[in-house]
């Protein structure tokens, strides 16, 4: 077993290689503040800089217009007590915090906030068991995905989470994702473009302690 | 897509592709960038070892496909999935169409699936009146253009941003800028609506993990996750070859797949789905999930001793990325649905002889695909095997049959070569080149000067050249090969100069003949086997310590193909391995066996020299250091060039069949040589000498092309 610090360092290095933004937080409350601040300062619609200005077909435009003017963070799967805490932080900044109902927000939300089950240092990947559809959607339809990763949950390679993957699958149904950086494509002229279907930014918050509930295998 | 009826039509299509400047530029850029990205992704790892692990895992799964299917089905069904097995492409399409109708589906979103391309699933579903939208950006683009992919991983690599902007302008009925970032966001927003409206999602799968009934999907864009999450019905179409026993094996493959495909350590997303999960859009809150396994010949292939390794393919696309021919003509001309080297093979099995017959001839046999394959598939060999099968099924063309009949009979063949010396006289004008080609070969061969047959073949010079060895420490058989014996005997004479006086007994067994590689290239398996046996007898391995050859192609053919060709040939099979073990190329012999040092060469600086690495030396025999080291040891100023190990375009009979491709490859090669500033170019294969010297001569003769034996002989101290 590699030293935890060393794994966290490697996790950060590899995640940054795929343009994830990695910070360290001492407590989960710091993660709430980070997400709320990020939400308050980001552009209202992150697509603006690259896309909203481009005209769409009318049905696509209609969907886009359903996007609420308010700022939204979705944090499904969070422990109710923590959710309350987080909601209070958000309220101060005029942000709505949702725990469900994301199917009604397919035009997009500002931030999806999740707590990852594991990190794989070798590739800078997050492992997220997301059988809950709301949790899954939060990582798909958000413009930014903010993921908290308890440092104690960082493993060296994907083979170190193999048992966990098998455990979840045996307890089917199961929907498990490895998330490595933001959504990307190079399908036009092999030029890298970020945020084709999923989040445009991935923020990883390495959490020093680990009081939050994650799956234990 | 392959629609050409014959080789002539196919060649016309190839010429058209060669004239597509955007395609050529895009492919060149990609060809240069890919090896760099791949190497970077494997930094600190041993790619060969990772690939061996994949081979082991895949071979074990292929051997128990039926068993794994049963195990997968049991586990997936326990998790609420309906599992189907379709024998054919049509059956798979029918099953999926029925699922759509039974569930009152109107709109379908799809994530990328090569298997669905294989079955032409969209056509079938659209004929049923269903709306199908591809959501992978590249796949959506080609769907809008109503064409097939040109790369397995980057399906729209042949298109420019301007073409995409025009396409999206039509879709949105609004003018779009040709700005890639903006176009990507337009796709995001246009397709988001499709996700929101769809009743059914269709995905492929990279893995079907039997131990839990899980499918694993590798994606970068994130569309696969939306496709498998939002609609109330999910159908996964999966080739049986994707079955794997465990998560462990899937993770083993994943160590290689993204690195080999796109130079990524990992893709953005790897999604594992086990069972029908909760789904907000389903009336009962539970997703309907179906997994359709496709056989389409895979179970038969799994049992074939030769072709079972085709099922190891993990669809990374690397064989196309490094293929010099794909680079010239792109995927529409270098495949049918599946493209690249593996595509040439899969086309025969999945889409039939008619689609494959021209394609399989378009392999230059440079081995670049084999060297990069994520699962160690011997692609060039299997391509040739299919070519040979097609000829056996459809009849051999006359030229090929004649070649076979001639080469099988050494005396007839050598007699013809001698006769050719007289027949060519009016064409050479007394120069070492054929100035006016005989009619048979003249067509489209004008891009290089072809050499004349030598006045005296090496075999007739031998008794005068044989070096004496007073206390021989090694006994060596010289294997000439046709080109050296009859066209370039002076290269062998130069080699003798380097070998002489070093206590090596050198023999030239007179019964040796063509190594048989041209026959293999032409799909003439029987004749190829016959000459292999003749050479095995002539080069009796019990008699010699080494079988030395100056032709990298002969060397790699004897070393690696003879044991395959003569497999099961009784006593010959034992002997052939012994022959293969003794084969050595000239550079390795001089460097590693003779161990010549700077002392053995003239003092003082030699000329600036460039080097071309023959395919069959650097990849065929894995020899890369020795020739370069020798150039330096012998006092030359070696000027490394770009892409030294990319094919010169010769490929033996390939250059006769596809002169336009051969010419384009040669052009590129000579450009890189000229860029080094050297006026002397060395290489280790007479075929490459023939091609490069002929091309250099056409360019005005600024570059002198020599076999490495000649450049060493020019500086070796006499003994």
Boltz contact constraints between the chains, C-beta under 6 A:
constraints:
  - contact:
      token1: [A, 47]
      token2: [B, 185]
      max_distance: 6.0
  - contact:
      token1: [A, 50]
      token2: [B, 181]
      max_distance: 6.0
  - contact:
      token1: [A, 50]
      token2: [B, 182]
      max_distance: 6.0
  - contact:
      token1: [A, 50]
      token2: [B, 185]
      max_distance: 6.0
  - contact:
      token1: [A, 51]
      token2: [B, 185]
      max_distance: 6.0
  - contact:
      token1: [A, 54]
      token2: [B, 182]
      max_distance: 6.0
  - contact:
      token1: [A, 54]
      token2: [B, 186]
      max_distance: 6.0
  - contact:
      token1: [A, 55]
      token2: [B, 174]
      max_distance: 6.0
  - contact:
      token1: [A, 56]
      token2: [B, 172]
      max_distance: 6.0
  - contact:
      token1: [A, 56]
      token2: [B, 189]
      max_distance: 6.0
  - contact:
      token1: [A, 57]
      token2: [B, 172]
      max_distance: 6.0
  - contact:
      token1: [A, 57]
      token2: [B, 173]
      max_distance: 6.0
  - contact:
      token1: [A, 59]
      token2: [B, 193]
      max_distance: 6.0
  - contact:
      token1: [A, 60]
      token2: [B, 189]
      max_distance: 6.0
  - contact:
      token1: [A, 60]
      token2: [B, 190]
      max_distance: 6.0
  - contact:
      token1: [A, 60]
      token2: [B, 193]
      max_distance: 6.0
  - contact:
      token1: [A, 63]
      token2: [B, 193]
      max_distance: 6.0
  - contact:
      token1: [A, 64]
      token2: [B, 189]
      max_distance: 6.0
  - contact:
      token1: [A, 103]
      token2: [B, 280]
      max_distance: 6.0
  - contact:
      token1: [A, 106]
      token2: [B, 196]
      max_distance: 6.0
  - contact:
      token1: [A, 123]
      token2: [B, 265]
      max_distance: 6.0
  - contact:
      token1: [A, 123]
      token2: [B, 266]
      max_distance: 6.0
  - contact:
      token1: [A, 125]
      token2: [B, 266]
      max_distance: 6.0
  - contact:
      token1: [A, 131]
      token2: [B, 277]
      max_distance: 6.0
  - contact:
      token1: [A, 133]
      token2: [B, 278]
      max_distance: 6.0
  - contact:
      token1: [A, 133]
      token2: [B, 280]
      max_distance: 6.0
  - contact:
      token1: [A, 136]
      token2: [B, 229]
      max_distance: 6.0
  - contact:
      token1: [A, 140]
      token2: [B, 225]
      max_distance: 6.0
  - contact:
      token1: [A, 140]
      token2: [B, 226]
      max_distance: 6.0
  - contact:
      token1: [A, 158]
      token2: [B, 251]
      max_distance: 6.0
  - contact:
      token1: [A, 159]
      token2: [B, 251]
      max_distance: 6.0
  - contact:
      token1: [A, 162]
      token2: [B, 247]
      max_distance: 6.0
  - contact:
      token1: [A, 162]
      token2: [B, 248]
      max_distance: 6.0
  - contact:
      token1: [A, 165]
      token2: [B, 247]
      max_distance: 6.0
  - contact:
      token1: [A, 166]
      token2: [B, 247]
      max_distance: 6.0
  - contact:
      token1: [A, 169]
      token2: [B, 212]
      max_distance: 6.0
  - contact:
      token1: [A, 169]
      token2: [B, 214]
      max_distance: 6.0
  - contact:
      token1: [A, 169]
      token2: [B, 274]
      max_distance: 6.0
  - contact:
      token1: [A, 170]
      token2: [B, 212]
      max_distance: 6.0
  - contact:
      token1: [A, 172]
      token2: [B, 79]
      max_distance: 6.0
  - contact:
      token1: [A, 172]
      token2: [B, 274]
      max_distance: 6.0
  - contact:
      token1: [A, 172]
      token2: [B, 275]
      max_distance: 6.0
  - contact:
      token1: [A, 173]
      token2: [B, 79]
      max_distance: 6.0
  - contact:
      token1: [A, 173]
      token2: [B, 275]
      max_distance: 6.0
  - contact:
      token1: [A, 173]
      token2: [B, 276]
      max_distance: 6.0
  - contact:
      token1: [A, 173]
      token2: [B, 277]
      max_distance: 6.0
  - contact:
      token1: [A, 174]
      token2: [B, 274]
      max_distance: 6.0
  - contact:
      token1: [A, 175]
      token2: [B, 273]
      max_distance: 6.0
  - contact:
      token1: [A, 175]
      token2: [B, 277]
      max_distance: 6.0
  - contact:
      token1: [A, 176]
      token2: [B, 272]
      max_distance: 6.0
  - contact:
      token1: [A, 177]
      token2: [B, 271]
      max_distance: 6.0
  - contact:
      token1: [A, 178]
      token2: [B, 270]
      max_distance: 6.0
  - contact:
      token1: [A, 180]
      token2: [B, 266]
      max_distance: 6.0
  - contact:
      token1: [A, 180]
      token2: [B, 268]
      max_distance: 6.0
  - contact:
      token1: [A, 181]
      token2: [B, 268]
      max_distance: 6.0
  - contact:
      token1: [A, 183]
      token2: [B, 221]
      max_distance: 6.0
  - contact:
      token1: [A, 183]
      token2: [B, 222]
      max_distance: 6.0
  - contact:
      token1: [A, 183]
      token2: [B, 268]
      max_distance: 6.0
  - contact:
      token1: [A, 184]
      token2: [B, 220]
      max_distance: 6.0
  - contact:
      token1: [A, 184]
      token2: [B, 268]
      max_distance: 6.0
  - contact:
      token1: [A, 185]
      token2: [B, 137]
      max_distance: 6.0
  - contact:
      token1: [A, 185]
      token2: [B, 221]
      max_distance: 6.0
  - contact:
      token1: [A, 187]
      token2: [B, 137]
      max_distance: 6.0
  - contact:
      token1: [A, 187]
      token2: [B, 138]
      max_distance: 6.0
  - contact:
      token1: [A, 187]
      token2: [B, 156]
      max_distance: 6.0
  - contact:
      token1: [A, 188]
      token2: [B, 161]
      max_distance: 6.0
  - contact:
      token1: [A, 188]
      token2: [B, 164]
      max_distance: 6.0
  - contact:
      token1: [A, 188]
      token2: [B, 180]
      max_distance: 6.0
  - contact:
      token1: [A, 189]
      token2: [B, 161]
      max_distance: 6.0
  - contact:
      token1: [A, 191]
      token2: [B, 180]
      max_distance: 6.0
  - contact:
      token1: [A, 193]
      token2: [B, 180]
      max_distance: 6.0
  - contact:
      token1: [A, 193]
      token2: [B, 181]
      max_distance: 6.0
  - contact:
      token1: [A, 193]
      token2: [B, 184]
      max_distance: 6.0
  - contact:
      token1: [A, 196]
      token2: [B, 137]
      max_distance: 6.0
  - contact:
      token1: [A, 196]
      token2: [B, 184]
      max_distance: 6.0
  - contact:
      token1: [A, 196]
      token2: [B, 188]
      max_distance: 6.0
  - contact:
      token1: [A, 196]
      token2: [B, 221]
      max_distance: 6.0
  - contact:
      token1: [A, 197]
      token2: [B, 221]
      max_distance: 6.0
  - contact:
      token1: [A, 197]
      token2: [B, 222]
      max_distance: 6.0
  - contact:
      token1: [A, 197]
      token2: [B, 223]
      max_distance: 6.0
  - contact:
      token1: [A, 198]
      token2: [B, 222]
      max_distance: 6.0
